[in-house]
Amino acid sequence: MSSKFAKKWEEGELKGIRGILNPSEPLKNRVELAIKRIENQIQYIKDALNKLSERDRYLFDRIVVAYSKHQVPRARVLANELAEIRKMANFMMSAELALERVVLRLKTMSQLGNVVSALAPAAQVLQNVRAGLGGVLPDVGRELEQIGVSLSDLVIEAGELTGVTPNFEVANDEAQMIIKEAALVAEQKMREKFPDFLPTKAKEGTEESDLAK
């Protein structure tokens, strides 16, 4: 870390005409604030996932009851709704895991000072997650957009101070890797957390094959 960057990382812009006219928070504090804001959105997503989980259990029980009463059309309707809820839950869990990886990256960056190479992919992940969550959790989407703008500003500022030019192509590749890894983990967790809602043991009768169509 250059002495100029290290000073602004810890102290911000406090001296000189620029510091007097436009004092700025230390870069470290701004990163820590971004981390807290992202963690707040992660908790918001977790709360939403808990509500989806409750709805999932309710629908699952209704499917079991409907199937036990040989109400195949009703079971099929409930199964379709449950499938949509699980699709949404899978997406939200992927978003949660991706944001957790961003937080880990930012915390590691705070310790190592590897600022530009860590910030650029983090900002890209936020942009991608925000685009997907906007229609599901609009408040989270708006907050992530603001955090993403802050991180993008930090990328530019850190690049100017360190002399390191952000490689946005590499940053995008890293962001995509983070998102793909999060999606794979989310898929595995979904399989572990939610039971298969299609009957698999009751092989007698024709209702099972009708429901699975």
Secondary structure as UniProt FT lines:
FT   HELIX           3..11
FT   HELIX           16..21
FT   HELIX           27..68
FT   TURN            69..70
FT   HELIX           72..112
FT   HELIX           115..133
FT   TURN            134..136
FT   HELIX           138..162
FT   HELIX           168..193
FT   HELIX           207..212
//
